[in-house]
């Protein structure tokens, strides 16, 4: 089974994908720009460091989806890609 499924092809260069297991959605452009409504770090980063120094709450739920770890208890929408992801996210976190 595929880890991610295509949810919506918004334009020829913008698509919304969702992780089948976690429900986390992200929007991706043809140029490689990536948007999510949840703050995230690469899986090689430190969740503990984010919680200790960068505003992630000590009890915030974090899930790994693909190569990233998402804080699903925070929602940050700063552009159209983040909003597309928010509208299609089914992770059970804050939207």
RAJO-V666363 format. One record per helix or strand of 3 or more residues. SS is the DSSP state (H for helix, E for strand). FROM is the first residue (numbers start at 1). TO is the last residue. Records with the same first field share a line. If there is no record, write none. Layout:
BEGIN
SS->FROM-TO / FROM-TO
END
This chain:
BEGIN
E->4-11 / 14-19 / 25-29 / 40-42 / 62-65 / 68-71
H->47-53 / 80-88
END
